[in-house]
Amino acid sequence: AFPVRGKEGRVSRIVGVAHDVTTQRLAELKVARLAAFPELNPNPVLEFDSAGNLKYANDAVSALVHSLGLPSVKQLLPPETVAIVAECLANNSPRTRFETSIGSRTLSWSFYPIAKLHTVHCYLGEITERLHLEAELRQAQKMDAVGQLAGGVAHDFNNILAAMILDVELLTMDPGVTASVQQSLAELKSSIERARTLT
């Protein structure tokens, strides 16, 4: 708004122009919310420019770097970062679940291109515990399979031993069997019983 003066120099009227800035304000709020997302995110968030240079890393990245005992964020980045960023922007497609290891810990990286801004956002998570649990589950499944196999073999073996004991007992009842053969049959029966106990 500004005054319009007459011939005497006195203000005769005020002229004003009004613009509806609702759309602009909403856009600014949206940008502010988007800008706050990486900063307030409890998970590591990074941003790279089109050349693959690190432009932003939130506090969660710093905490992860510290927990890994690294001197800086640059030591955390995969050697393939520049190539991955270029690939994401060239194809306008994300690269997800890219894994790296630092010591005994495993990290999973997901790169998402923001074509309009010529940047790539990266979300990082540690998956060491998940991989450990998956390995334990696979081991438990293997042991379960071995247990089922062993149980099946033991059952079949017991059936064979039961048939052997029956045959030994039938031979023992034969009146024509000599005393020395009877002794051998008793030892054989005892061995079969021990095998049944073992299975």
Backbone as CSV, one residue per row, in Angstrom:
resi,resn,N_x,N_y,N_z,CA_x,CA_y,CA_z,C_x,C_y,C_z
1,ALA,0.863,-1.185,0.000,0.000,0.000,0.000,0.895,1.229,0.000
2,PHE,0.447,2.271,-0.700,1.228,3.517,-0.734,0.269,4.690,-0.908
3,PRO,0.656,5.881,-0.406,-0.229,7.059,-0.492,-0.128,7.735,-1.858
4,VAL,-1.244,8.335,-2.275,-1.268,9.152,-3.499,-1.537,10.587,-3.053
5,ARG,-0.657,11.505,-3.416,-0.768,12.893,-2.958,-1.412,13.749,-4.051
6,GLY,-2.167,14.697,-3.599,-2.805,15.658,-4.516,-1.845,16.796,-4.857
7,LYS,-2.395,17.882,-5.524,-1.574,19.024,-5.944,-0.969,19.754,-4.763
8,GLU,-1.677,19.778,-3.645,-1.166,20.488,-2.483,-0.145,19.653,-1.706
9,GLY,0.080,18.421,-2.120,1.014,17.567,-1.415,0.383,16.772,-0.306
10,ARG,-0.908,16.926,-0.170,-1.601,16.175,0.863,-2.023,14.806,0.317
11,VAL,-2.082,13.843,1.182,-2.500,12.489,0.789,-3.980,12.517,0.465
12,SER,-4.282,12.183,-0.787,-5.687,12.183,-1.190,-6.300,10.788,-1.117
13,ARG,-5.465,9.805,-1.245,-5.968,8.426,-1.144,-4.774,7.469,-0.948
14,ILE,-5.097,6.264,-0.582,-4.077,5.209,-0.425,-4.444,4.089,-1.383
15,VAL,-3.465,3.683,-2.151,-3.679,2.596,-3.120,-2.962,1.354,-2.580
16,GLY,-3.653,0.246,-2.649,-3.042,-0.998,-2.157,-3.297,-2.156,-3.109
17,VAL,-2.411,-3.100,-3.038,-2.548,-4.318,-3.845,-2.471,-5.500,-2.883
18,ALA,-3.361,-6.449,-3.049,-3.360,-7.642,-2.202,-3.129,-8.875,-3.073
19,HIS,-2.323,-9.763,-2.569,-2.067,-11.037,-3.260,-2.457,-12.175,-2.330
20,ASP,-3.117,-13.169,-2.868,-3.440,-14.367,-2.097,-2.174,-15.245,-2.072
21,VAL,-1.575,-15.410,-0.901,-0.336,-16.180,-0.774,-0.576,-17.532,-0.099
22,THR,-1.822,-17.982,-0.086,-2.151,-19.252,0.562,-1.350,-20.400,-0.031
23,THR,-1.337,-20.492,-1.348,-0.623,-21.583,-2.023,0.863,-21.539,-1.687
24,GLN,1.426,-20.332,-1.695,2.842,-20.180,-1.384,3.135,-20.588,0.052
25,ARG,2.260,-20.142,0.974,2.464,-20.485,2.385,2.345,-21.993,2.616
26,LEU,1.365,-22.619,1.959,1.216,-24.067,2.089,2.447,-24.783,1.560
27,ALA,2.971,-24.295,0.427,4.185,-24.887,-0.140,5.364,-24.718,0.819
28,GLU,5.476,-23.527,1.430,6.557,-23.278,2.386,6.446,-24.196,3.597
29,LEU,5.205,-24.398,4.077,5.004,-25.306,5.204,5.374,-26.736,4.839
30,LYS,5.008,-27.128,3.609,5.337,-28.478,3.148,6.853,-28.660,3.084
31,VAL,7.543,-27.655,2.529,9.001,-27.713,2.447,9.603,-27.771,3.845
32,ALA,9.038,-26.978,4.770,9.550,-26.967,6.140,9.362,-28.331,6.799
33,ARG,8.185,-28.952,6.557,7.944,-30.280,7.114,8.907,-31.291,6.513
34,LEU,9.107,-31.213,5.181,10.034,-32.133,4.523,11.453,-31.915,5.023
35,ALA,11.814,-30.655,5.254,13.155,-30.350,5.743,13.339,-30.880,7.160
36,ALA,12.271,-30.878,7.956,12.364,-31.358,9.339,12.421,-32.878,9.408
37,PHE,11.909,-33.555,8.357,11.853,-35.020,8.387,13.223,-35.655,8.597
38,PRO,14.230,-35.323,7.775,15.521,-35.973,8.004,16.155,-35.568,9.334
39,GLU,15.959,-34.324,9.708,16.578,-33.821,10.934,16.019,-34.512,12.164
40,LEU,14.706,-34.736,12.182,14.053,-35.319,13.345,13.931,-36.836,13.274
41,ASN,14.290,-37.412,12.124,14.186,-38.856,11.946,15.161,-39.565,12.883
42,PRO,14.694,-40.568,13.635,15.607,-41.281,14.541,16.554,-42.220,13.798
43,ASN,16.280,-42.459,12.516,17.132,-43.326,11.697,18.099,-42.476,10.872
44,PRO,19.246,-43.043,10.513,20.217,-42.290,9.719,19.681,-41.906,8.341
45,VAL,19.806,-40.618,8.000,19.379,-40.083,6.708,20.530,-39.250,6.154
46,LEU,20.856,-39.474,4.869,21.916,-38.726,4.207,21.392,-38.167,2.892
47,GLU,22.069,-37.133,2.380,21.703,-36.567,1.082,22.982,-36.355,0.282
48,PHE,22.932,-36.740,-1.008,24.075,-36.599,-1.899,23.700,-35.726,-3.087
49,ASP,24.652,-34.929,-3.572,24.392,-34.157,-4.792,24.630,-35.058,-5.995
50,SER,24.434,-34.519,-7.198,24.510,-35.327,-8.414,25.902,-35.898,-8.662
51,ALA,26.926,-35.295,-8.051,28.294,-35.804,-8.208,28.632,-36.857,-7.152
52,GLY,27.686,-37.138,-6.269,27.915,-38.144,-5.239,28.558,-37.593,-3.983
53,ASN,28.633,-36.258,-3.884,29.194,-35.630,-2.682,28.143,-35.609,-1.573
54,LEU,28.576,-35.891,-0.353,27.672,-35.860,0.791,27.329,-34.415,1.115
55,LYS,26.028,-34.093,1.097,25.570,-32.732,1.371,24.928,-32.607,2.753
56,TYR,24.408,-33.703,3.280,23.710,-33.621,4.560,23.732,-34.999,5.220
57,ALA,23.877,-35.003,6.527,23.745,-36.214,7.337,23.132,-35.795,8.670
58,ASN,22.078,-36.493,9.078,21.408,-36.095,10.322,22.166,-36.615,11.546
59,ASP,21.655,-36.273,12.727,22.322,-36.640,13.981,22.414,-38.157,14.160
60,ALA,21.430,-38.888,13.619,21.450,-40.345,13.751,22.656,-40.937,13.018
61,VAL,23.070,-40.306,11.920,24.271,-40.761,11.195,25.494,-40.562,12.078
62,SER,25.580,-39.391,12.707,26.718,-39.106,13.597,26.780,-40.107,14.746
63,ALA,25.621,-40.452,15.293,25.579,-41.423,16.392,26.057,-42.794,15.918
64,LEU,25.662,-43.190,14.703,26.088,-44.476,14.158,27.594,-44.486,13.917
65,VAL,28.111,-43.397,13.333,29.552,-43.283,13.090,30.312,-43.427,14.408
66,HIS,29.824,-42.760,15.446,30.468,-42.824,16.764,30.430,-44.247,17.320
67,SER,29.263,-44.913,17.195,29.129,-46.271,17.744,30.017,-47.274,17.016
68,LEU,30.334,-46.987,15.749,31.212,-47.867,14.978,32.691,-47.537,15.201
69,GLY,32.956,-46.451,15.916,34.329,-46.059,16.187,35.044,-45.477,14.979
70,LEU,34.288,-44.889,14.046,34.882,-44.300,12.851,35.196,-42.826,13.095
71,PRO,36.240,-42.303,12.432,36.596,-40.900,12.655,35.643,-39.903,11.993
72,SER,34.987,-40.306,10.881,34.084,-39.377,10.202,33.057,-40.140,9.382
73,VAL,32.061,-39.392,8.898,30.996,-39.991,8.081,31.565,-40.570,6.791
74,LYS,32.614,-39.949,6.261,33.181,-40.413,4.982,33.654,-41.857,5.071
75,GLN,34.159,-42.274,6.237,34.611,-43.662,6.401,33.422,-44.634,6.465
76,LEU,32.243,-44.107,6.711,31.042,-44.941,6.779,30.510,-45.269,5.383
77,LEU,30.707,-44.341,4.436,30.113,-44.468,3.103,30.700,-45.642,2.329
78,PRO,29.845,-46.345,1.566,30.360,-47.419,0.722,31.256,-46.843,-0.379
79,PRO,32.282,-47.567,-0.804,33.142,-47.088,-1.890,32.356,-46.852,-3.188
80,GLU,31.228,-47.541,-3.342,30.424,-47.439,-4.575,29.447,-46.272,-4.556
81,THR,29.493,-45.421,-3.557,28.489,-44.366,-3.394,28.335,-43.498,-4.635
82,VAL,29.435,-42.996,-5.194,29.367,-42.098,-6.359,28.684,-42.812,-7.526
83,ALA,29.047,-44.065,-7.764,28.454,-44.827,-8.874,26.968,-45.092,-8.627
84,ILE,26.606,-45.391,-7.396,25.197,-45.661,-7.076,24.361,-44.397,-7.271
85,VAL,24.871,-43.247,-6.805,24.152,-41.975,-6.963,23.954,-41.676,-8.446
86,ALA,25.012,-41.841,-9.243,24.912,-41.582,-10.684,23.888,-42.512,-11.333
87,GLU,23.909,-43.780,-10.939,22.963,-44.765,-11.491,21.523,-44.409,-11.127
88,CYS,21.299,-44.024,-9.882,19.950,-43.657,-9.431,19.405,-42.472,-10.223
89,LEU,20.241,-41.449,-10.403,19.788,-40.252,-11.124,19.628,-40.532,-12.612
90,ALA,20.519,-41.346,-13.189,20.434,-41.646,-14.620,19.175,-42.450,-14.940
91,ASN,18.851,-43.410,-14.095,17.684,-44.278,-14.331,16.425,-43.794,-13.630
92,ASN,16.573,-42.777,-12.779,15.472,-42.288,-11.946,14.788,-43.445,-11.215
93,SER,15.633,-44.308,-10.642,15.100,-45.446,-9.892,15.964,-45.673,-8.650
94,PRO,15.345,-46.172,-7.590,16.087,-46.352,-6.342,17.004,-47.569,-6.385
95,ARG,17.941,-47.578,-5.495,18.803,-48.744,-5.261,18.629,-49.086,-3.793
96,THR,17.988,-50.196,-3.512,17.652,-50.528,-2.125,18.390,-51.774,-1.659
97,ARG,18.462,-51.894,-0.363,19.050,-53.057,0.316,20.471,-53.356,-0.135
98,PHE,21.245,-52.309,-0.278,22.663,-52.450,-0.589,23.389,-52.629,0.741
99,GLU,24.072,-53.759,0.925,24.649,-54.074,2.228,26.159,-53.883,2.255
100,THR,26.635,-53.355,3.383,28.064,-53.252,3.636,28.334,-53.746,5.048
101,SER,29.578,-54.131,5.292,29.962,-54.591,6.625,31.115,-53.751,7.140
102,ILE,31.024,-53.416,8.409,32.105,-52.728,9.101,32.361,-53.540,10.362
103,GLY,33.490,-54.222,10.369,33.763,-55.151,11.465,32.733,-56.262,11.448
104,SER,32.116,-56.491,12.588,31.110,-57.555,12.686,29.695,-57.032,12.467
105,ARG,29.579,-55.756,12.103,28.250,-55.147,11.950,27.918,-54.963,10.483
106,THR,26.628,-55.145,10.157,26.164,-55.056,8.776,25.164,-53.911,8.652
107,LEU,25.350,-53.108,7.594,24.482,-51.961,7.333,23.747,-52.170,6.021
108,SER,22.506,-51.693,5.961,21.706,-51.763,4.746,21.402,-50.340,4.284
109,TRP,21.715,-50.054,3.013,21.565,-48.717,2.441,20.451,-48.735,1.400
110,SER,19.642,-47.682,1.382,18.617,-47.509,0.344,18.742,-46.092,-0.204
111,PHE,19.006,-46.000,-1.518,19.219,-44.716,-2.189,17.993,-44.390,-3.047
112,TYR,17.450,-43.173,-2.888,16.261,-42.754,-3.630,16.556,-41.439,-4.360
113,PRO,16.434,-41.438,-5.696,16.706,-40.198,-6.437,15.576,-39.180,-6.285
114,ILE,15.950,-37.912,-6.164,15.003,-36.793,-6.201,15.383,-36.024,-7.462
115,ALA,14.806,-36.435,-8.595,15.239,-35.946,-9.910,15.148,-34.432,-10.032
116,LYS,14.063,-33.843,-9.535,13.880,-32.391,-9.680,14.983,-31.602,-8.998
117,LEU,15.505,-32.141,-7.917,16.544,-31.440,-7.158,17.958,-31.931,-7.498
118,HIS,18.047,-32.939,-8.373,19.337,-33.536,-8.741,20.094,-34.012,-7.507
119,THR,19.351,-34.614,-6.603,19.952,-35.146,-5.381,19.462,-36.576,-5.168
120,VAL,20.137,-37.253,-4.276,19.738,-38.608,-3.894,19.676,-38.655,-2.371
121,HIS,18.536,-39.096,-1.870,18.386,-39.290,-0.427,18.733,-40.734,-0.106
122,CYS,19.351,-40.908,1.030,19.782,-42.244,1.427,19.306,-42.518,2.843
123,TYR,18.730,-43.687,3.026,18.259,-44.120,4.337,19.074,-45.347,4.729
124,LEU,19.567,-45.313,5.947,20.528,-46.315,6.386,20.016,-47.010,7.634
125,GLY,20.234,-48.303,7.705,19.834,-49.038,8.897,20.828,-50.140,9.199
126,GLU,21.002,-50.419,10.471,21.867,-51.532,10.854,21.029,-52.793,10.931
127,ILE,21.479,-53.853,10.257,20.709,-55.102,10.197,21.478,-56.265,10.838
128,THR,22.495,-55.952,11.620,23.322,-56.996,12.236,22.468,-57.963,13.046
129,GLU,21.623,-57.429,13.912,20.806,-58.274,14.791,19.822,-59.113,13.980
130,ARG,19.209,-58.498,12.953,18.257,-59.244,12.121,18.947,-60.416,11.425
131,LEU,20.149,-60.162,10.857,20.882,-61.229,10.185,21.259,-62.330,11.165
132,HIS,21.631,-61.923,12.386,21.982,-62.900,13.418,20.772,-63.783,13.752
133,LEU,19.605,-63.155,13.912,18.388,-63.912,14.218,17.993,-64.830,13.069
134,GLU,18.163,-64.342,11.818,17.859,-65.178,10.656,18.779,-66.394,10.610
135,ALA,20.073,-66.182,10.928,21.023,-67.298,10.949,20.646,-68.306,12.034
136,GLU,20.232,-67.801,13.206,19.801,-68.690,14.283,18.563,-69.491,13.883
137,LEU,17.638,-68.814,13.186,16.428,-69.508,12.733,16.782,-70.610,11.733
138,ARG,17.683,-70.286,10.776,18.100,-71.311,9.798,18.761,-72.494,10.505
139,GLN,19.595,-72.198,11.504,20.261,-73.269,12.258,19.232,-74.121,13.001
140,ALA,18.244,-73.460,13.610,17.196,-74.196,14.331,16.400,-75.075,13.373
141,GLN,16.127,-74.553,12.161,15.391,-75.348,11.170,16.212,-76.558,10.724
142,LYS,17.543,-76.352,10.576,18.413,-77.478,10.206,18.408,-78.530,11.308
143,MET,18.527,-78.061,12.557,18.554,-79.003,13.669,17.226,-79.751,13.781
144,ASP,16.126,-79.064,13.506,14.818,-79.704,13.528,14.740,-80.797,12.458
145,ALA,15.263,-80.464,11.255,15.255,-81.454,10.172,16.127,-82.653,10.529
146,VAL,17.310,-82.390,11.117,18.193,-83.492,11.535,17.505,-84.326,12.610
147,GLY,16.825,-83.647,13.541,16.116,-84.358,14.602,15.024,-85.262,14.056
148,GLN,14.281,-84.756,13.079,13.219,-85.569,12.471,13.812,-86.766,11.738
149,LEU,14.922,-86.517,11.032,15.581,-87.609,10.311,16.087,-88.657,11.305
150,ALA,16.763,-88.197,12.364,17.299,-89.130,13.363,16.170,-89.911,14.035
151,GLY,15.060,-89.213,14.324,13.920,-89.890,14.939,13.355,-90.976,14.031
152,GLY,13.274,-90.665,12.742,12.767,-91.648,11.780,13.690,-92.843,11.656
153,VAL,15.003,-92.574,11.603,15.985,-93.668,11.504,15.929,-94.524,12.763
154,ALA,15.859,-93.875,13.938,15.812,-94.619,15.201,14.573,-95.507,15.257
155,HIS,13.456,-94.978,14.803,12.216,-95.774,14.817,12.365,-97.005,13.915
156,ASP,12.874,-96.803,12.702,13.051,-97.935,11.778,14.065,-98.939,12.324
157,PHE,15.147,-98.419,12.938,16.173,-99.305,13.489,15.602,-100.125,14.640
158,ASN,14.765,-99.488,15.480,14.126,-100.224,16.581,13.235,-101.343,16.061
159,ASN,12.576,-101.091,14.943,11.741,-102.139,14.347,12.596,-103.327,13.924
160,ILE,13.757,-103.053,13.348,14.669,-104.118,12.928,15.165,-104.887,14.153
161,LEU,15.544,-104.137,15.215,16.029,-104.782,16.442,14.933,-105.639,17.081
162,ALA,13.688,-105.176,17.037,12.576,-105.955,17.603,12.433,-107.284,16.877
163,ALA,12.591,-107.257,15.554,12.512,-108.500,14.778,13.668,-109.426,15.141
164,MET,14.844,-108.833,15.364,16.012,-109.650,15.724,15.807,-110.313,17.093
165,ILE,15.275,-109.562,18.050,15.031,-110.130,19.393,14.029,-111.280,19.308
166,LEU,13.001,-111.087,18.498,12.004,-112.144,18.338,12.650,-113.412,17.788
167,ASP,13.508,-113.248,16.775,14.197,-114.411,16.202,15.113,-115.082,17.224
168,VAL,15.839,-114.257,18.023,16.724,-114.823,19.059,15.904,-115.599,20.075
169,GLU,14.765,-115.047,20.498,13.935,-115.735,21.488,13.373,-117.042,20.925
170,LEU,13.006,-117.047,19.658,12.510,-118.285,19.035,13.615,-119.337,18.992
171,LEU,14.832,-118.908,18.668,15.955,-119.851,18.636,16.257,-120.387,20.031
172,THR,16.123,-119.535,21.045,16.395,-119.944,22.422,15.438,-121.059,22.862
173,MET,14.196,-121.044,22.350,13.192,-122.053,22.743,13.359,-123.379,21.990
174,ASP,14.238,-123.414,21.032,14.452,-124.653,20.264,15.185,-125.669,21.147
175,PRO,14.591,-126.868,21.354,15.216,-127.854,22.249,16.527,-128.413,21.691
176,GLY,16.769,-128.265,20.427,17.990,-128.836,19.849,19.189,-127.915,19.943
177,VAL,19.020,-126.713,20.529,20.120,-125.753,20.622,21.016,-126.136,21.788
178,THR,22.320,-126.227,21.550,23.279,-126.614,22.587,23.469,-125.475,23.591
179,ALA,24.115,-125.790,24.692,24.341,-124.813,25.766,25.238,-123.674,25.297
180,SER,26.249,-123.993,24.491,27.157,-122.933,24.020,26.417,-121.985,23.072
181,VAL,25.521,-122.530,22.251,24.730,-121.688,21.345,23.752,-120.854,22.170
182,GLN,23.172,-121.476,23.237,22.274,-120.735,24.125,22.993,-119.530,24.733
183,GLN,24.270,-119.755,25.143,25.059,-118.658,25.725,25.270,-117.559,24.684
184,SER,25.580,-117.948,23.463,25.786,-116.960,22.387,24.498,-116.194,22.102
185,LEU,23.364,-116.910,22.112,22.076,-116.254,21.881,21.760,-115.262,23.004
186,ALA,22.106,-115.586,24.245,21.863,-114.679,25.385,22.709,-113.412,25.237
187,GLU,23.970,-113.591,24.816,24.849,-112.424,24.604,24.322,-111.564,23.449
188,LEU,23.848,-112.253,22.407,23.291,-111.523,21.258,22.055,-110.730,21.679
189,LYS,21.188,-111.348,22.473,19.988,-110.663,22.936,20.358,-109.449,23.796
190,SER,21.373,-109.624,24.656,21.830,-108.528,25.506,22.355,-107.359,24.667
191,SER,23.104,-107.677,23.609,23.628,-106.618,22.705,22.511,-105.908,21.986
192,ILE,21.513,-106.659,21.552,20.353,-106.039,20.856,19.611,-105.124,21.817
193,GLU,19.455,-105.532,23.081,18.764,-104.698,24.076,19.547,-103.390,24.308
194,ARG,20.895,-103.505,24.363,21.693,-102.285,24.537,21.527,-101.354,23.324
195,ALA,21.461,-101.957,22.134,21.258,-101.133,20.908,19.902,-100.452,20.940
196,ARG,18.865,-101.143,21.443,17.550,-100.526,21.552,17.576,-99.348,22.532
197,THR,18.281,-99.543,23.647,18.399,-98.472,24.645,19.124,-97.267,24.042
198,LEU,20.158,-97.549,23.280,20.931,-96.472,22.644,20.083,-95.692,21.656
199,THR,19.306,-96.389,20.817,18.474,-95.675,19.835,17.367,-94.919,20.540
